[in-house]
Amino acid sequence: MIRPKFDDEEEKPLDPAVENVRKKLVRFVAINLGLLFVALMAVVAAIVYKTRSEAPAVVEAPASDIPAPAGAVPVPAGTVLEGEIALPAGARIVSQSLSGSRLSLGLELPGGSHAIYLYDLAERRIVGRFTVTSK
């Protein structure tokens, strides 16, 4: 069956006022999509910049002030590190803590006083003695 042709089905040219509104609307949509694209690219660029930025610069101290990490203490394969930490006679170790290559020993000295000894594993020597007193 053949469909009859109606005059209403043909596309008629738009009224000039409506055509101007359509052109303005198309321009408005194009400008807004462009702005949205630019804003999206700015966000992506900021995320990439933050993920790729380097860690803040660290002020380097003299090499003697920087403790070597515990893993940096050279230990030949098949051997065990050995050493001796000289403590006062009658002292008792109450606590210990390891940070990097530094070992902190909390001591109870004879007479009931307390002290903290700081021992460097890499240098194998006591680097600090602190007496704990009350005021």
LINVENCOR-V802428 format. One record per residue. N is the residue number from 0. RES is the residue in three letters. PHI is phi in degrees with one decimal (none if undefined). OMEGA is omega in whole degrees, 0 to 359 (999 if undefined). Layout:
n->{N	N}
res->{RES	RES}
phi->{PHI	PHI}
omega->{OMEGA	OMEGA}
This chain:
n->{0	1	2	3	4	5	6	7	8	9	10	11	12	13	14	15	16	17	18	19	20	21	22	23	24	25	26	27	28	29	30	31	32	33	34	35	36	37	38	39	40	41	42	43	44	45	46	47	48	49	50	51	52	53	54	55	56	57	58	59	60	61	62	63	64	65	66	67	68	69	70	71	72	73	74	75	76	77	78	79	80	81	82	83	84	85	86	87	88	89	90	91	92	93	94	95	96	97	98	99	100	101	102	103	104	105	106	107	108	109	110	111	112	113	114	115	116	117	118	119	120	121	122	123	124	125	126	127	128	129	130	131	132	133	134}
res->{MET	ILE	ARG	PRO	LYS	PHE	ASP	ASP	GLU	GLU	GLU	LYS	PRO	LEU	ASP	PRO	ALA	VAL	GLU	ASN	VAL	ARG	LYS	LYS	LEU	VAL	ARG	PHE	VAL	ALA	ILE	ASN	LEU	GLY	LEU	LEU	PHE	VAL	ALA	LEU	MET	ALA	VAL	VAL	ALA	ALA	ILE	VAL	TYR	LYS	THR	ARG	SER	GLU	ALA	PRO	ALA	VAL	VAL	GLU	ALA	PRO	ALA	SER	ASP	ILE	PRO	ALA	PRO	ALA	GLY	ALA	VAL	PRO	VAL	PRO	ALA	GLY	THR	VAL	LEU	GLU	GLY	GLU	ILE	ALA	LEU	PRO	ALA	GLY	ALA	ARG	ILE	VAL	SER	GLN	SER	LEU	SER	GLY	SER	ARG	LEU	SER	LEU	GLY	LEU	GLU	LEU	PRO	GLY	GLY	SER	HIS	ALA	ILE	TYR	LEU	TYR	ASP	LEU	ALA	GLU	ARG	ARG	ILE	VAL	GLY	ARG	PHE	THR	VAL	THR	SER	LYS}
phi->{none	-95.1	-80.8	-73.8	-92.6	-108.1	-69.7	-72.5	-75.7	-71.8	-77.4	-97.6	-63.3	-76.2	-62.7	-55.9	-68.7	-68.9	-62.5	-64.5	-65.0	-62.3	-63.4	-64.5	-66.9	-63.5	-63.2	-61.4	-64.9	-63.0	-65.7	-66.9	-66.3	-62.9	-64.0	-63.8	-63.6	-63.3	-65.0	-63.8	-66.0	-64.7	-66.1	-62.8	-62.2	-65.7	-66.3	-64.2	-61.7	-66.1	-75.5	-93.9	-67.3	-79.6	-65.2	-59.7	-65.1	-101.7	-72.4	-82.4	-96.2	-55.8	-58.3	-71.6	-89.2	-93.7	-73.8	-74.9	-61.3	-58.1	-72.4	-86.9	-72.4	-69.2	-130.6	-62.8	-61.5	81.8	-119.5	-122.2	-67.4	-133.2	-172.4	-135.0	-112.4	-80.1	-112.0	-60.9	-61.1	83.8	-75.3	-126.2	-77.1	-98.2	-151.9	-146.5	-152.2	-116.5	-138.6	66.7	-106.7	-106.2	-113.6	-104.6	-114.2	-90.6	-117.0	-108.4	-86.1	-58.9	95.9	93.0	-77.8	-121.6	-147.7	-121.6	-109.0	-111.5	-115.4	-96.1	-69.0	-69.3	-89.9	55.2	-154.7	-79.2	-105.3	-162.1	-131.2	-129.0	-92.6	-97.5	-128.1	-114.5	-109.1}
omega->{182	179	177	180	178	179	183	183	179	181	180	177	181	174	181	180	179	178	177	179	179	179	179	180	178	178	179	180	180	180	180	177	176	178	178	178	179	179	178	179	177	179	179	179	179	180	179	179	181	181	181	183	183	177	180	181	180	177	183	176	176	185	182	181	184	177	176	177	183	179	182	178	184	177	178	181	177	179	179	176	177	178	181	176	182	177	178	180	178	180	180	179	181	180	177	178	181	176	184	178	180	179	178	179	174	185	168	184	176	182	175	179	182	178	176	177	179	185	178	182	182	181	181	178	176	181	179	173	182	178	180	181	176	182	999}
